[in-house]
């Protein structure tokens, strides 16, 4: 048996399916017990093909979980003032419990201004400065979805106790690297946040029990960078063109086949972190709806289907 066949492929699709089923049960309980249907508003500005795919997937999963999905697709010509006006309307809408503005935005629109305009209690991406502060203080609040997905995948492989493990996070973005480093510190990992200026990066990565790659460089991490038996989480989504192929293919920041020879567990691209990120977005939306109504998030093991009478109270 080859070493590669011993490596464990972490099936993010299957785990996301389980989590989405859990969310759907929580939504059904909220509808039945409180006539409350969580609502998620997603705003897309422009026609970026990748963003359109992400938004469609989020819409489909939101509806499948029994939530309301409010999709706002705005033209490329939308001004910052127009976008901020829409966000103000969504902030005031009691049927909308979560707001997500799909990034990237057109260059003329300030992402910082847009994210700051979202009500922190409806910020299901966890990017508002108030929620960033809550995260670093250890307070309750929405956690950015991709870091949350990474943490859940690590727990699935390594169990609930990550204490004492050495973790290296490649990439220091505000969206993934920094919040994930915080989450792993909360788990009592010893965390190194590495980046383009880090010295002797391969040797540093090769010490890690947990290696997370989120740098946006196709297949940068090879087997020589990975400690035998490590758990590798690949956040990268890169489109590359092969000479013989007519369409681009998706690869991660990790050379999957090569690293599979030495890693104990590894996420594929696609089918790893991506599906779990959407499941975490819906988790955040349910939690936001409960916080806004002073409710406890339902126990996933005690969920039930909504009654016809409760359905009459849905927001239109």
C-alpha positions as CSV (number, residue, x, y, z in Angstrom):
1,X,0.0,0.0,0.0
2,X,1.4,3.4,-0.9
3,X,1.8,6.2,1.6
4,X,-0.7,8.4,-0.4
5,X,-3.5,5.9,0.0
6,X,-3.2,6.2,3.8
7,X,-3.8,9.9,3.8
8,X,-7.3,10.9,4.9
9,X,-9.3,13.1,2.5
10,X,-11.5,15.4,4.6
11,X,-14.9,15.4,2.9
12,X,-16.2,18.9,3.3
13,X,-19.2,18.2,1.2
14,X,-20.5,15.4,3.5
15,X,-19.7,17.4,6.7
16,X,-21.4,20.5,5.3
17,X,-24.5,18.4,4.4
18,X,-24.7,17.2,8.0
19,X,-24.3,20.7,9.3
20,X,-26.9,22.1,6.9
21,X,-29.4,19.4,8.0
22,X,-28.8,20.6,11.6
23,X,-29.4,24.2,10.6
24,X,-32.6,23.2,8.8
25,X,-33.9,21.5,12.0
26,X,-33.1,24.6,14.1
27,X,-35.0,26.8,11.6
28,X,-38.0,24.5,11.7
29,X,-38.0,24.7,15.5
30,X,-37.8,28.5,15.4
31,X,-40.7,28.6,13.0
32,X,-42.8,26.2,15.0
33,X,-42.1,27.6,18.5
34,X,-41.7,31.3,17.8
35,X,-43.1,31.9,14.3
36,X,-39.6,33.2,13.4
37,X,-38.0,32.5,10.0
38,X,-34.4,33.6,9.8
39,X,-33.8,35.8,6.7
40,X,-30.5,36.3,4.9
41,X,-29.9,39.2,2.4
42,X,-27.0,38.8,0.0
43,X,-25.9,41.8,-2.1
44,X,-23.9,41.3,-5.3
45,X,-22.5,44.3,-7.2
46,X,-21.4,43.7,-10.7
47,X,-21.0,40.5,-12.8
48,X,-17.9,38.8,-11.6
49,X,-18.3,35.2,-12.6
50,X,-16.8,33.7,-9.5
51,X,-18.9,35.9,-7.2
52,X,-22.1,35.0,-9.2
53,X,-21.4,31.3,-8.5
54,X,-20.8,31.9,-4.8
55,X,-24.0,33.9,-4.5
56,X,-26.1,31.3,-6.3
57,X,-24.8,28.6,-4.0
58,X,-25.5,30.6,-0.9
59,X,-29.1,31.4,-2.2
60,X,-29.7,27.7,-2.9
61,X,-28.5,26.5,0.5
62,X,-30.4,29.2,2.3
63,X,-33.7,28.2,0.7
64,X,-33.0,24.5,1.3
65,X,-32.5,25.2,5.0
66,X,-36.0,26.8,5.2
67,X,-34.8,30.4,5.5
68,X,-35.8,33.4,3.6
69,X,-33.2,34.4,1.0
70,X,-33.2,38.0,-0.3
71,X,-30.9,38.3,-3.2
72,X,-30.0,41.8,-4.4
73,X,-28.0,41.8,-7.7
74,X,-26.9,45.3,-8.6
75,X,-25.4,46.5,-11.8
76,X,-21.7,47.4,-12.3
77,X,-22.7,51.1,-12.4
78,X,-24.1,51.1,-8.8
79,X,-22.5,53.9,-6.8
80,X,-21.3,53.7,-3.2
81,X,-24.1,55.9,-2.1
82,X,-26.7,53.6,-3.7
83,X,-25.1,50.6,-2.1
84,X,-25.1,52.3,1.3
85,X,-28.7,53.2,0.9
86,X,-29.7,49.6,0.2
87,X,-27.7,48.5,3.3
88,X,-29.6,51.1,5.4
89,X,-32.9,49.6,4.2
90,X,-31.8,46.1,5.0
91,X,-30.6,47.2,8.5
92,X,-34.1,48.5,9.1
93,X,-36.0,45.5,7.7
94,X,-37.2,43.2,10.6
95,X,-37.4,40.2,8.2
96,X,-33.7,40.4,7.4
97,X,-31.5,39.0,10.2
98,X,-28.3,38.6,8.3
99,X,-26.6,40.8,5.6
100,X,-23.7,39.7,3.4
101,X,-22.1,41.9,0.8
102,X,-20.2,39.8,-1.7
103,X,-16.6,40.8,-2.1
104,X,-14.7,41.9,-4.1
105,X,-16.5,45.2,-4.9
106,X,-15.8,47.5,-7.8
107,X,-12.7,49.5,-7.3
108,X,-14.6,52.8,-6.9
109,X,-16.5,51.4,-3.8
110,X,-14.8,51.3,-0.4
111,X,-15.1,47.9,1.2
112,X,-14.3,49.4,4.6
113,X,-17.2,51.9,4.3
114,X,-19.6,49.3,3.1
115,X,-18.8,46.8,5.9
116,X,-18.9,49.5,8.5
117,X,-22.4,50.4,7.4
118,X,-23.8,47.0,8.1
119,X,-25.6,46.6,11.5
120,X,-23.1,44.6,13.6
121,X,-25.9,42.4,14.8
122,X,-26.7,41.5,11.2
123,X,-23.1,41.1,10.1
124,X,-23.1,37.4,9.5
125,X,-19.7,37.6,7.8
126,X,-18.2,38.8,11.0
127,X,-16.2,41.5,9.2
128,X,-17.6,44.6,11.0
129,X,-15.0,46.3,13.3
130,X,-17.3,45.7,16.3
131,X,-17.4,42.0,15.7
132,X,-13.6,41.9,15.0
133,X,-13.2,43.4,18.5
134,X,-15.7,40.9,20.0
135,X,-13.7,38.1,18.4
136,X,-10.3,39.2,19.8
137,X,-11.8,39.9,23.3
138,X,-13.4,36.4,23.3
139,X,-17.0,37.8,23.5
140,X,-20.0,36.2,21.8
141,X,-20.7,37.3,18.3
142,X,-20.4,36.2,14.6
143,X,-17.2,34.5,13.7
144,X,-15.9,34.9,10.1
145,X,-17.3,31.9,8.2
146,X,-14.2,30.5,6.6
147,X,-12.1,30.4,9.8
148,X,-15.1,28.9,11.6
149,X,-15.2,26.2,8.8
150,X,-11.5,25.5,9.3
151,X,-12.0,25.0,13.0
152,X,-14.9,22.6,12.6
153,X,-12.9,20.6,10.0
154,X,-10.0,20.4,12.5
155,X,-12.3,19.2,15.3
156,X,-13.7,16.5,13.0
157,X,-10.3,15.1,12.3
158,X,-8.5,15.7,15.6
159,X,-11.3,15.7,18.2
160,X,-12.4,18.5,20.5
161,X,-9.1,19.0,22.2
162,X,-6.5,20.8,20.1
163,X,-4.5,22.0,23.2
164,X,-0.8,22.0,22.7
165,X,-0.7,21.4,19.0
166,X,1.6,23.6,16.9
167,X,-0.4,25.4,14.2
168,X,1.0,27.4,11.3
169,X,-1.4,29.6,9.4
170,X,-0.1,30.7,6.0
171,X,-1.6,34.1,5.1
172,X,-2.4,37.1,7.3
173,X,-5.6,38.4,5.7
174,X,-8.4,39.9,7.8
175,X,-10.8,37.5,6.2
176,X,-9.0,34.2,7.0
177,X,-5.5,34.3,8.5
178,X,-5.9,36.7,11.4
179,X,-9.3,35.5,12.7
180,X,-8.3,31.8,12.3
181,X,-5.1,32.4,14.3
182,X,-7.3,33.9,17.1
183,X,-9.6,30.9,17.0
184,X,-6.7,28.5,17.3
185,X,-5.2,30.4,20.2
186,X,-8.6,30.0,21.9
187,X,-8.1,26.3,21.4
188,X,-4.8,26.5,23.2
189,X,-2.7,25.8,20.1
190,X,0.7,27.3,19.7
191,X,0.1,29.5,16.7
192,X,2.5,31.0,14.1
193,X,0.9,33.4,11.6
194,X,3.2,33.2,8.6
195,X,3.3,35.5,5.5
196,X,5.4,36.5,2.5
197,X,8.2,38.0,4.7
198,X,8.6,35.0,6.9
199,X,12.1,33.5,6.8
200,X,12.6,29.9,5.9
201,X,8.9,29.3,5.4
202,X,9.2,25.6,4.3
203,X,11.1,24.7,7.5
204,X,8.6,26.6,9.7
205,X,5.6,24.8,8.1
206,X,7.3,21.4,8.4
207,X,7.1,21.8,12.2
208,X,3.4,22.2,12.3
209,X,0.9,19.6,13.5
210,X,-1.8,21.8,11.8
211,X,-1.0,23.6,8.6
212,X,-3.6,26.0,7.1
213,X,-2.8,27.5,3.6
214,X,-4.6,30.7,2.7
215,X,-2.3,32.6,0.4
216,X,-3.9,32.5,-3.0
217,X,-0.9,30.9,-4.8
218,X,-1.7,27.8,-6.7
219,X,-0.1,24.6,-5.3
220,X,2.6,26.5,-3.4
221,X,2.7,24.0,-0.5
222,X,4.5,20.8,-1.4
223,X,5.3,17.6,0.5
224,X,8.6,19.0,1.7
225,X,6.7,21.7,3.6
226,X,4.6,19.2,5.5
227,X,5.4,17.3,8.7
228,X,4.5,13.6,8.3
229,X,1.2,13.0,10.0
230,X,0.1,16.6,9.9
231,X,-3.4,17.8,9.2
232,X,-3.6,20.2,6.3
233,X,-6.4,22.6,5.6
234,X,-6.3,24.2,2.1
235,X,-8.3,27.4,1.9
236,X,-7.1,28.4,-1.5
237,X,-9.3,28.6,-4.6
238,X,-7.2,29.2,-7.7
239,X,-8.2,28.8,-11.4
240,X,-5.4,27.6,-13.6
241,X,-5.2,26.8,-17.3
242,X,-3.6,23.6,-18.5
243,X,-2.1,23.6,-21.9
244,X,-4.3,20.8,-23.2
245,X,-7.5,21.9,-21.4
246,X,-10.2,24.1,-22.8
247,X,-11.5,25.2,-19.4
248,X,-9.6,26.3,-16.3
249,X,-9.5,23.9,-13.3
250,X,-9.7,24.7,-9.6
251,X,-6.7,24.0,-7.4
252,X,-5.8,25.0,-3.9
253,X,-2.7,26.5,-2.4
254,X,-1.6,23.0,-1.6
255,X,-0.3,20.5,-4.2
256,X,-2.8,17.9,-3.2
257,X,-1.4,14.7,-4.7
258,X,2.1,15.5,-3.5
259,X,1.1,16.5,0.1
260,X,-1.2,13.5,0.4
261,X,1.9,11.3,0.5
262,X,2.8,12.7,3.9
263,X,-0.2,14.3,5.5
264,X,-2.5,12.3,7.8
265,X,-5.5,14.3,6.7
266,X,-6.1,17.0,4.0
267,X,-8.9,19.0,2.5
268,X,-9.4,18.8,-1.3
269,X,-10.2,21.7,-3.6
270,X,-13.0,21.8,-4.4
271,X,-15.1,20.0,-1.9
272,X,-13.2,20.9,1.3
273,X,-13.4,24.2,3.1
274,X,-15.8,25.9,0.6
275,X,-19.0,23.9,1.4
276,X,-18.4,24.2,5.1
277,X,-18.0,28.0,4.8
278,X,-21.6,28.2,3.4
279,X,-22.9,26.0,6.2
280,X,-21.2,28.3,8.7
281,X,-22.8,31.3,7.1
282,X,-26.2,29.8,7.7
283,X,-25.2,28.9,11.3
284,X,-24.4,32.6,11.8
285,X,-27.7,33.7,10.3
286,X,-29.7,31.4,12.7
287,X,-27.6,32.7,15.7
288,X,-28.2,36.4,14.5
289,X,-32.0,35.9,14.3
290,X,-32.0,34.4,17.8
291,X,-29.9,37.2,19.3
292,X,-32.2,39.8,17.7
293,X,-35.2,38.2,19.2
294,X,-33.7,37.4,22.6
295,X,-33.9,33.7,22.0
296,X,-31.5,30.8,22.6
297,X,-30.4,28.9,19.5
298,X,-32.4,25.7,19.4
299,X,-30.8,22.4,20.4
300,X,-30.1,20.6,17.2
301,X,-31.0,17.3,18.8
302,X,-34.5,18.5,19.8
303,X,-35.6,20.2,16.5
304,X,-39.0,19.6,14.8
305,X,-40.9,20.3,11.7
306,X,-42.9,23.6,11.4
307,X,-46.7,23.4,11.6
308,X,-49.0,24.9,9.0
309,X,-50.2,27.5,11.5
310,X,-46.6,28.7,12.1
311,X,-46.0,29.1,8.4
312,X,-48.6,31.8,8.2
313,X,-46.4,34.1,10.3
314,X,-43.4,34.0,7.9
315,X,-42.1,37.3,6.6
316,X,-43.2,37.7,2.9
